[in-house]
Amino acid sequence: MSANKRRVVVTGMGALTPIGLTVDDFWNGMMNCESGSDYIKNFDTSRVLTKFACELKGFEPTKYMDKKNAHKLDPFCQYAMGAAKMAIEDSGLDPDNMTIEEKQRTGVIFGSGIGGFNTFYKQAVINHTQGPDRVSPFFIPMMIPNIAAGMIAIQYGFQGPNHCIVTACATANNNMIDAYLLISNGLTDRVLSGGSEAGIVEVGVAGFNASKALSTRNDDPKTASRPFDATRDGFVMGEGSGALILEELETAKQRGAKIYAEIIGAGLSADAYHMTAPHPEGTGAILAIEMAVKTSGINKEDVDYINMHGTSTGLGDIAETKAIKKVFGEHAYKMNVSSTKSMTGHLLGAAGAVEAIACILAIKNNTVPPTINFSHPDPECDLNYTFNKPQQRNVDVAFSNAFGFGGHNTTVAFKRYTE
């Protein structure tokens, strides 16, 4: 980073995941190699091909917001509000005692890949079966992806930059990168950023089935998400939310905030290749990772861990592996990589935020989360994927990759904070 850029640190985190409803429980779930996948309970699966997913279990919206507000929000927005509340509390911020100036310098940049899928589906059915006059007056605000950022700002009075970037499964990374750039360039001092998703509904599963993207391993849902395994047959849908407080370093220090890690760089690119498939040689991923290295001002050999996009699809896992080998050369075999989607499933627009938290915790604990469910080697996947159990090692620098339908590629670089 150039000398005139401000340093950006992470001072708070919140997570709602299929393997834990707090940051600590999420970490413990990863360390215990838990699978969040099970047979779907949200709807009758008799008409869809895939009958399992990584659903959020035990979530109670009234723990994070009043009942009246919860009734007006789609589940994806409820999850966003929950993760945001945890991140704010974790950061030590007290919105009730912040000055007007502080709130004006605090933004919310928070996304969703799909938005109010539950609401859209239910209201479309009501419109079709009961008529337009029965459609909810809250239909539109409940559905639109940007409503999470808006509602978080309303709840806490944050008046800084407020928007939502939608780039499918790269969404949360894009939102965090935007927040990082705005803070580092002095446009704001603090941003609550991340992503949320609640897409496990019949039409969502049907759509991903139709595109041949989902695993259909109905006889063994617990091990269906098996990135880099030769028998992988598609990703497993997940749901949940991750939120991070990104803050300018001096602002954080002035209020005595604890600092989890520093964001030191980022990369963005496009495959410009195909609507859903990655470029087979990982050309877009290469550009994003290389940009993250360059903007971080580090050597490639400094990277200790990469949380890969690693969705458990045939094409995607190989393309990303090729990209990492192309960028890092021999060092690609010396660092650890893993896919935590083997445990959480694919949280779509929330994936980047949850996986950023995994990277930061890996730095904090000097432990790499595993890729579980591996048993059959794929000769085209030959990196150190941290199979089947966590690995202790020094982690000073961690990268998080997130790629989306449409060819969107993102990488965020985190580093252990030092003065």
BATORTI-419826 format. One record per residue (C-alpha): x, y, z; residue number from 0. Coordinates in nm, 4 decimals, padded with zeros to 6 digits, always signed. Each point is the difference from the previous one (the first is absolute). Last residue first. Layout:
<recs>
<<X Y Z> NUM>
...
</recs>
This chain:
<recs>
<<+00.2476 -00.1692 +01.4726> 418>
<<-00.0828 -00.3618 -00.0795> 417>
<<-00.3270 -00.1562 -00.1113> 416>
<<+00.0148 -00.3507 -00.1440> 415>
<<-00.0812 +00.0337 -00.3660> 414>
<<-00.3115 -00.0365 -00.2152> 413>
<<-00.0198 +00.0066 -00.3809> 412>
<<-00.3358 -00.0002 -00.1830> 411>
<<-00.0384 -00.1723 -00.3378> 410>
<<-00.2826 +00.0512 -00.2480> 409>
<<-00.1086 -00.1492 -00.3338> 408>
<<-00.3274 +00.0678 -00.1848> 407>
<<-00.0533 -00.2275 -00.3028> 406>
<<-00.3756 +00.0357 -00.0356> 405>
<<-00.0615 -00.2511 +00.2750> 404>
<<+00.2216 +00.0986 +00.2919> 403>
<<+00.3506 -00.0477 +00.1404> 402>
<<+00.1224 +00.0424 +00.3567> 401>
<<+00.3610 -00.0396 +00.1147> 400>
<<+00.1271 +00.0768 +00.3501> 399>
<<+00.3705 +00.0611 +00.0561> 398>
<<+00.1845 -00.0512 +00.3285> 397>
<<+00.3218 +00.1583 +00.1260> 396>
<<+00.1598 -00.0624 +00.3405> 395>
<<-00.1011 -00.3627 +00.0436> 394>
<<+00.2556 -00.2098 +00.1928> 393>
<<-00.1041 -00.3608 -00.0084> 392>
<<-00.2527 -00.2289 +00.1677> 391>
<<-00.1972 -00.2147 -00.2384> 390>
<<-00.3721 -00.0700 +00.0225> 389>
<<-00.1220 -00.3478 -00.1001> 388>
<<-00.1551 -00.1715 -00.3035> 387>
<<+00.2241 +00.1371 -00.2749> 386>
<<+00.2097 +00.3122 +00.0373> 385>
<<-00.0187 +00.0671 -00.3772> 384>
<<+00.3768 -00.0241 -00.0523> 383>
<<-00.0086 +00.0198 -00.3808> 382>
<<-00.0450 -00.2823 -00.2526> 381>
<<-00.3440 +00.0403 -00.1546> 380>
<<+00.0367 -00.1201 -00.3589> 379>
<<+00.0904 -00.3512 +00.1181> 378>
<<-00.3284 -00.0186 +00.1942> 377>
<<+00.0461 -00.2017 +00.3180> 376>
<<-00.3013 -00.1886 +00.1435> 375>
<<-00.0652 +00.0242 +00.3776> 374>
<<-00.0748 +00.3601 +00.0911> 373>
<<-00.3080 +00.0891 +00.2051> 372>
<<+00.1601 +00.2939 +00.1831> 371>
<<+00.2078 +00.2942 -00.1214> 370>
<<+00.1595 +00.1232 +00.3194> 369>
<<+00.0338 +00.3295 +00.1864> 368>
<<+00.3626 +00.1191 +00.0261> 367>
<<+00.1263 +00.0776 +00.3504> 366>
<<+00.2189 +00.2853 +00.1165> 365>
<<-00.2864 +00.1011 +00.2329> 364>
<<-00.0343 +00.3681 -00.0902> 363>
<<+00.1129 -00.0483 -00.3598> 362>
<<-00.2397 -00.2925 -00.0526> 361>
<<-00.2678 +00.2075 +00.1733> 360>
<<+00.0502 +00.2754 -00.2578> 359>
<<-00.0203 -00.2497 -00.2859> 358>
<<-00.3192 -00.1611 +00.1362> 357>
<<-00.1516 +00.3474 +00.0428> 356>
<<+00.0791 +00.0723 -00.3644> 355>
<<-00.1701 -00.3318 -00.0805> 354>
<<-00.3231 +00.1155 +00.1642> 353>
<<+00.0151 +00.3294 -00.1886> 352>
<<+00.0875 -00.1576 -00.3352> 351>
<<-00.2743 -00.2619 +00.0235> 350>
<<-00.2892 +00.2379 +00.0690> 349>
<<-00.0963 +00.0479 -00.3660> 348>
<<-00.0002 -00.3775 -00.0603> 347>
<<+00.0136 -00.1729 +00.3400> 346>
<<+00.1528 -00.3102 -00.1584> 345>
<<+00.0019 -00.2886 +00.2456> 344>
<<+00.1154 +00.0689 +00.3534> 343>
<<+00.2312 -00.2985 +00.0509> 342>
<<+00.1516 -00.0764 -00.3411> 341>
<<-00.0572 +00.3694 -00.0676> 340>
<<+00.3008 +00.0530 +00.2300> 339>
<<+00.2184 -00.0587 -00.3027> 338>
<<+00.3697 -00.0287 +00.0733> 337>
<<+00.3450 +00.1243 -00.0935> 336>
<<+00.3253 -00.0343 +00.1905> 335>
<<+00.3273 +00.1449 -00.1234> 334>
<<+00.3050 -00.1874 -00.1251> 333>
<<-00.1505 -00.1564 -00.3141> 332>
<<-00.1071 +00.3325 -00.1508> 331>
<<+00.3484 +00.1296 +00.0857> 330>
<<+00.1332 -00.1936 -00.3004> 329>
<<-00.1879 +00.2271 -00.2401> 328>
<<-00.2141 +00.2536 +00.1836> 327>
<<-00.2131 +00.1582 -00.2730> 326>
<<-00.0244 -00.2932 -00.2425> 325>
<<-00.0425 -00.2562 +00.2775> 324>
<<-00.2796 +00.2045 +00.1551> 323>
<<-00.1747 +00.0399 -00.3350> 322>
<<+00.0243 -00.3703 -00.0816> 321>
<<-00.1597 -00.0881 +00.3341> 320>
<<-00.2775 +00.2506 -00.0680> 319>
<<-00.0709 -00.1570 -00.3403> 318>
<<+00.0020 -00.3531 +00.1470> 317>
<<-00.2422 +00.0791 +00.2819> 316>
<<-00.2342 +00.1866 -00.2334> 315>
<<-00.0321 -00.2588 -00.2743> 314>
<<-00.1101 -00.3023 +00.2021> 313>
<<-00.1988 +00.1863 +00.2623> 312>
<<+00.0761 -00.0331 +00.3708> 311>
<<-00.0307 +00.3752 +00.0701> 310>
<<+00.3656 +00.0753 +00.0621> 309>
<<-00.0020 +00.3808 +00.0248> 308>
<<+00.3335 -00.0535 +00.1689> 307>
<<+00.0941 +00.1178 +00.3470> 306>
<<+00.3650 +00.0664 -00.0745> 305>
<<+00.2682 -00.0396 +00.2645> 304>
<<+00.3617 +00.0992 +00.0646> 303>
<<+00.0551 +00.2800 -00.2510> 302>
<<+00.3431 +00.1586 +00.0535> 301>
<<+00.1553 -00.1938 -00.2902> 300>
<<-00.2008 +00.2119 -00.2426> 299>
<<+00.1884 +00.3021 +00.1275> 298>
<<-00.1976 +00.2774 +00.1647> 297>
<<-00.1124 +00.3464 -00.1070> 296>
<<-00.3644 -00.0879 +00.0571> 295>
<<-00.1069 +00.1660 -00.3265> 294>
<<+00.2306 -00.2303 -00.1980> 293>
<<-00.0996 -00.3237 +00.1746> 292>
<<-00.3711 +00.0789 -00.0280> 291>
<<+00.0457 +00.0930 -00.3667> 290>
<<+00.1680 -00.3354 -00.0636> 289>
<<-00.2913 -00.1806 +00.1661> 288>
<<-00.2577 +00.1855 -00.2091> 287>
<<+00.1878 -00.0460 -00.3291> 286>
<<+00.0569 -00.3711 +00.0613> 285>
<<-00.3676 -00.0481 +00.0854> 284>
<<-00.0912 +00.1531 -00.3356> 283>
<<+00.2331 -00.2347 -00.1873> 282>
<<-00.1082 -00.3138 +00.1855> 281>
<<+00.1130 -00.2325 -00.2789> 280>
<<-00.3494 -00.1438 -00.0527> 279>
<<-00.1599 +00.3468 +00.0121> 278>
<<-00.2741 -00.0388 +00.2561> 277>
<<-00.3416 -00.1279 -00.1095> 276>
<<-00.3202 +00.1947 +00.0700> 275>
<<-00.0590 +00.2650 -00.2659> 274>
<<+00.3257 -00.0626 -00.1841> 273>
<<+00.3332 +00.1673 -00.0910> 272>
<<+00.0602 +00.3609 +00.0969> 271>
<<+00.1825 -00.1483 +00.3008> 270>
<<-00.0323 +00.3283 +00.1847> 269>
<<+00.2361 +00.1530 +00.2561> 268>
<<+00.0408 +00.1305 +00.3534> 267>
<<+00.2895 -00.0118 +00.2461> 266>
<<+00.0465 +00.1189 +00.3550> 265>
<<+00.2584 +00.1332 +00.2409> 264>
<<+00.1239 +00.0411 +00.3568> 263>
<<-00.3074 -00.0674 +00.2105> 262>
<<+00.1312 -00.0039 +00.3563> 261>
<<-00.0851 -00.2518 +00.2693> 260>
<<-00.1978 -00.0513 +00.3208> 259>
<<+00.0454 +00.3430 +00.1552> 258>
<<-00.1435 +00.0736 +00.3435> 257>
<<-00.1405 +00.3506 +00.0168> 256>
<<+00.1528 +00.2599 +00.2298> 255>
<<-00.2115 +00.2886 -00.1322> 254>
<<+00.3001 +00.1844 -00.1399> 253>
<<+00.1477 -00.3236 -00.1323> 252>
<<-00.3021 -00.0703 -00.2194> 251>
<<-00.0015 +00.3507 -00.1454> 250>
<<+00.3755 -00.0263 -00.0594> 249>
<<-00.0427 -00.3283 -00.1872> 248>
<<-00.2918 +00.0915 -00.2245> 247>
<<-00.2747 -00.2513 +00.0701> 246>
<<-00.1627 -00.3031 -00.1543> 245>
<<-00.2708 -00.1545 +00.2191> 244>
<<-00.0791 -00.3431 -00.1405> 243>
<<-00.3270 -00.1816 -00.0667> 242>
<<-00.0687 -00.3578 -00.1094> 241>
<<-00.3356 -00.1505 -00.0871> 240>
<<-00.1866 -00.3247 -00.0394> 239>
<<-00.1020 -00.2512 -00.2629> 238>
<<+00.1563 -00.2998 -00.1731> 237>
<<-00.0529 -00.1826 -00.3269> 236>
<<+00.2181 -00.3050 -00.0623> 235>
<<+00.2315 +00.0134 -00.3008> 234>
<<+00.0382 -00.2497 -00.2824> 233>
<<+00.0979 -00.3605 -00.0750> 232>
<<+00.3245 -00.0594 +00.1878> 231>
<<+00.1359 -00.3538 -00.0552> 230>
<<+00.3601 +00.1056 -00.0725> 229>
<<+00.0122 +00.1942 +00.3273> 228>
<<+00.1161 +00.3601 -00.0432> 227>
<<-00.3011 +00.1347 +00.1939> 226>
<<-00.2206 -00.2595 +00.1701> 225>
<<-00.3393 +00.1469 +00.0833> 224>
<<-00.2116 -00.3169 -00.0073> 223>
<<+00.1543 -00.1423 +00.3177> 222>
<<-00.2886 +00.0703 +00.2393> 221>
<<-00.2583 -00.0429 -00.2774> 220>
<<+00.0636 -00.3728 -00.0494> 219>
<<-00.2783 -00.1780 -00.1881> 218>
<<-00.1192 +00.3222 -00.1626> 217>
<<+00.3311 +00.0553 -00.1804> 216>
<<-00.1589 +00.2297 -00.2582> 215>
<<+00.2667 +00.2710 +00.0149> 214>
<<-00.1105 +00.3268 -00.1499> 213>
<<+00.1240 +00.1823 -00.3134> 212>
<<-00.1812 -00.1916 -00.2740> 211>
<<-00.1687 +00.3224 -00.1200> 210>
<<-00.3422 -00.1574 +00.0529> 209>
<<+00.1004 -00.1046 +00.3507> 208>
<<+00.0979 +00.3604 +00.0781> 207>
<<-00.3442 +00.1141 -00.1112> 206>
<<-00.1879 -00.2737 +00.1826> 205>
<<+00.1866 +00.0756 +00.3221> 204>
<<-00.0941 +00.3653 -00.0313> 203>
<<-00.3598 -00.0787 -00.0998> 202>
<<-00.0459 -00.2186 +00.3071> 201>
<<+00.1530 +00.2405 +00.2500> 200>
<<+00.3508 +00.0015 +00.1491> 199>
<<+00.0957 +00.3506 -00.1084> 198>
<<+00.0595 +00.1751 +00.3304> 197>
<<+00.3140 +00.2084 -00.0503> 196>
<<+00.1957 +00.2705 +00.1799> 195>
<<+00.3107 +00.2038 -00.0691> 194>
<<+00.2694 +00.2105 +00.1589> 193>
<<+00.0793 +00.3568 +00.1015> 192>
<<-00.0357 +00.2346 +00.2958> 191>
<<+00.2097 +00.2964 -00.1034> 190>
<<+00.2222 +00.2431 +00.1915> 189>
<<+00.1936 +00.3159 -00.0730> 188>
<<-00.1504 +00.1301 -00.3252> 187>
<<+00.1178 +00.1528 -00.3253> 186>
<<+00.3619 -00.0074 +00.1154> 185>
<<+00.1495 -00.2068 -00.2837> 184>
<<+00.0697 -00.2991 +00.2255> 183>
<<-00.3558 +00.0134 +00.1317> 182>
<<-00.1664 +00.0081 -00.3410> 181>
<<+00.2323 -00.2687 -00.1371> 180>
<<-00.0604 -00.2372 +00.2915> 179>
<<-00.3774 +00.0460 -00.0203> 178>
<<+00.0060 -00.0742 -00.3719> 177>
<<+00.2135 -00.3081 +00.0639> 176>
<<-00.2398 -00.1174 +00.2707> 175>
<<-00.2980 +00.0370 -00.2331> 174>
<<+00.1790 -00.1801 -00.2817> 173>
<<+00.0973 -00.2811 +00.2353> 172>
<<-00.3586 -00.0385 +00.1198> 171>
<<-00.1324 -00.0177 -00.3567> 170>
<<+00.2464 -00.2426 -00.1589> 169>
<<-00.2648 -00.2749 -00.0013> 168>
<<-00.2390 +00.2055 -00.2149> 167>
<<+00.1517 +00.3421 -00.0691> 166>
<<-00.2451 +00.2341 +00.1738> 165>
<<+00.1436 +00.3146 +00.1595> 164>
<<-00.2159 +00.1542 +00.2714> 163>
<<+00.0004 +00.3574 +00.1218> 162>
<<+00.0412 +00.2408 +00.2887> 161>
<<+00.2828 +00.2488 +00.0323> 160>
<<-00.0256 +00.1759 +00.3404> 159>
<<-00.3193 +00.0706 +00.1930> 158>
<<+00.0080 -00.2753 +00.2631> 157>
<<-00.3092 +00.0436 +00.2187> 156>
<<+00.0204 -00.3452 +00.1581> 155>
<<-00.3235 -00.1676 -00.1113> 154>
<<-00.0417 +00.2199 -00.3075> 153>
<<+00.3527 -00.0809 -00.1192> 152>
<<-00.0588 -00.3732 +00.0476> 151>
<<-00.3321 +00.0313 -00.1836> 150>
<<+00.1550 +00.1738 -00.2998> 149>
<<+00.2879 -00.2440 -00.0364> 148>
<<-00.2449 -00.2913 +00.0207> 147>
<<-00.2400 +00.1696 -00.2432> 146>
<<+00.2589 -00.0034 -00.2775> 145>
<<-00.0986 -00.3501 -00.1176> 144>
<<-00.3620 +00.0951 -00.0873> 143>
<<-00.2605 -00.2499 +00.1196> 142>
<<-00.1361 +00.1301 +00.3310> 141>
<<-00.0196 +00.3561 -00.1357> 140>
<<-00.2012 -00.1234 -00.3017> 139>
<<-00.2416 -00.2339 +00.1790> 138>
<<-00.0728 +00.2188 +00.3043> 137>
<<-00.3451 +00.0978 -00.1282> 136>
<<-00.0677 -00.3755 -00.0175> 135>
<<-00.1725 -00.1356 -00.3126> 134>
<<-00.3677 -00.0811 +00.0544> 133>
<<-00.1291 +00.2636 -00.2426> 132>
<<+00.2097 -00.1587 -00.2762> 131>
<<-00.2024 -00.3231 -00.0058> 130>
<<-00.0480 -00.3049 +00.2196> 129>
<<+00.1794 -00.2832 -00.1843> 128>
<<+00.2441 +00.1822 -00.2274> 127>
<<+00.0637 +00.3017 +00.2211> 126>
<<+00.0285 -00.2226 +00.3062> 125>
<<+00.2505 -00.2270 -00.1813> 124>
<<+00.2058 +00.3021 -00.1061> 123>
<<-00.0168 +00.1255 +00.3583> 122>
<<+00.1423 -00.3250 +00.1368> 121>
<<+00.2827 -00.0220 -00.2541> 120>
<<+00.1036 +00.3644 +00.0313> 119>
<<-00.0118 -00.0122 +00.3793> 118>
<<+00.2175 -00.3102 +00.0274> 117>
<<+00.2433 +00.1371 -00.2592> 116>
<<+00.0398 +00.3313 +00.1824> 115>
<<+00.3518 +00.0817 -00.1163> 114>
<<+00.1783 -00.2054 -00.2657> 113>
<<+00.3727 +00.0696 +00.0346> 112>
<<-00.0391 +00.2023 +00.3151> 111>
<<+00.1996 +00.3055 +00.1000> 110>
<<+00.1192 +00.2325 +00.2742> 109>
<<+00.1720 +00.3345 -00.0146> 108>
<<-00.1047 +00.1788 +00.3180> 107>
<<+00.1729 +00.3280 +00.0809> 106>
<<+00.1391 +00.1830 +00.3024> 105>
<<+00.1348 +00.3538 -00.0518> 104>
<<-00.3432 +00.1585 +00.0395> 103>
<<-00.0460 -00.2058 +00.3149> 102>
<<+00.3226 +00.1395 +00.1434> 101>
<<-00.1012 +00.3565 -00.0863> 100>
<<-00.3400 -00.0455 +00.1652> 99>
<<+00.1786 -00.1193 +00.3140> 98>
<<-00.0067 -00.3642 +00.1071> 97>
<<-00.1639 -00.0794 +00.3326> 96>
<<-00.2967 -00.2037 -00.1201> 95>
<<+00.2185 -00.1639 -00.2659> 94>
<<+00.2227 -00.1593 +00.2672> 93>
<<+00.2968 -00.1553 -00.1773> 92>
<<+00.1917 -00.2674 +00.1891> 91>
<<+00.0817 -00.1874 -00.3206> 90>
<<-00.1657 -00.3205 +00.1206> 89>
<<-00.3267 +00.1833 +00.0612> 88>
<<+00.0059 +00.1436 -00.3508> 87>
<<+00.0923 -00.3350 -00.1547> 86>
<<-00.2734 -00.1860 +00.1895> 85>
<<-00.2650 +00.2525 -00.1001> 84>
<<+00.1131 -00.0177 -00.3633> 83>
<<-00.0203 -00.3810 -00.0034> 82>
<<-00.3584 +00.0116 +00.1255> 81>
<<-00.1090 +00.2830 -00.2291> 80>
<<+00.1424 -00.1847 -00.2999> 79>
<<-00.1752 -00.3221 +00.1022> 78>
<<-00.3315 +00.1861 +00.0293> 77>
<<+00.0679 +00.1523 -00.3414> 76>
<<+00.0490 -00.3424 -00.1592> 75>
<<-00.3086 -00.1247 +00.1874> 74>
<<-00.2216 +00.2634 -00.1684> 73>
<<-00.0895 +00.2887 +00.2277> 72>
<<-00.3319 +00.1556 +00.1020> 71>
<<-00.0809 -00.2582 +00.2693> 70>
<<+00.3470 +00.0467 +00.1517> 69>
<<-00.0710 +00.3690 +00.0526> 68>
<<-00.3150 -00.0684 +00.2007> 67>
<<+00.1660 -00.2804 +00.1981> 66>
<<+00.2836 +00.2205 +00.1227> 65>
<<+00.3522 -00.0599 -00.1254> 64>
<<+00.3009 -00.2234 +00.0720> 63>
<<-00.1317 -00.2703 +00.2330> 62>
<<-00.3392 +00.0512 -00.1645> 61>
<<+00.1422 -00.1601 -00.3162> 60>
<<+00.0456 -00.3433 +00.1620> 59>
<<+00.2418 -00.2175 -00.2005> 58>
<<+00.0076 -00.3603 +00.1210> 57>
<<+00.1479 -00.1553 -00.3131> 56>
<<+00.1079 +00.1879 -00.3124> 55>
<<-00.0342 -00.2421 -00.2904> 54>
<<+00.2905 -00.1766 -00.1687> 53>
<<-00.1862 -00.1826 -00.2763> 52>
<<-00.1768 -00.3271 -00.0787> 51>
<<-00.2678 -00.1370 -00.2333> 50>
<<+00.1572 +00.0565 -00.3396> 49>
<<-00.2250 -00.1133 -00.2878> 48>
<<-00.3022 +00.2080 +00.0888> 47>
<<-00.3704 -00.0960 +00.0146> 46>
<<-00.0017 -00.1960 +00.3270> 45>
<<+00.2061 +00.2644 +00.1795> 44>
<<-00.2795 +00.1329 +00.2241> 43>
<<+00.1286 +00.3284 +00.1389> 42>
<<+00.2238 +00.1525 +00.2695> 41>
<<+00.1091 -00.3374 +00.1441> 40>
<<+00.2656 -00.0904 -00.2550> 39>
<<+00.1939 -00.3202 +00.0668> 38>
<<+00.3383 +00.0697 +00.1564> 37>
<<+00.3205 +00.1937 -00.0650> 36>
<<+00.1691 +00.2013 +00.2723> 35>
<<+00.2998 -00.2330 +00.0094> 34>
<<+00.2235 +00.0232 +00.3028> 33>
<<+00.3777 -00.0282 -00.0194> 32>
<<+00.0398 +00.0632 +00.3746> 31>
<<+00.2287 +00.2981 -00.0672> 30>
<<-00.2537 +00.1320 -00.2511> 29>
<<-00.2851 -00.0292 +00.2483> 28>
<<+00.2125 +00.1606 +00.2692> 27>
<<+00.0637 +00.2965 -00.2298> 26>
<<-00.3696 +00.0387 -00.0804> 25>
<<-00.0869 -00.0353 +00.3682> 24>
<<+00.2415 +00.2789 +00.0870> 23>
<<-00.1309 +00.2283 -00.2763> 22>
<<-00.3582 -00.0630 +00.1112> 21>
<<-00.2888 -00.2001 -00.1462> 20>
<<+00.2076 -00.3070 -00.0847> 19>
<<+00.0332 -00.2726 -00.2624> 18>
<<-00.2663 +00.1209 -00.2469> 17>
<<+00.1316 +00.3547 +00.0464> 16>
<<-00.0988 +00.3244 +00.1706> 15>
<<+00.3128 +00.2076 +00.0486> 14>
<<+00.0922 +00.3323 +00.1572> 13>
<<+00.3361 +00.1766 +00.0014> 12>
<<+00.1531 +00.3153 +00.1463> 11>
<<+00.3206 +00.2048 -00.0231> 10>
<<+00.1340 -00.0795 -00.3473> 9>
<<+00.2757 +00.2384 -00.1097> 8>
<<+00.0521 +00.2508 -00.2798> 7>
<<+00.3204 +00.2027 -00.0428> 6>
<<-00.0333 +00.3416 -00.1638> 5>
<<+00.1557 +00.0552 -00.3410> 4>
<<+00.2525 +00.2815 -00.0418> 3>
<<+00.3006 -00.2305 +00.0333> 2>
<<-00.1040 -00.2290 -00.2856> 1>
<<-00.1327 -00.3459 +00.0830> 0>
</recs>
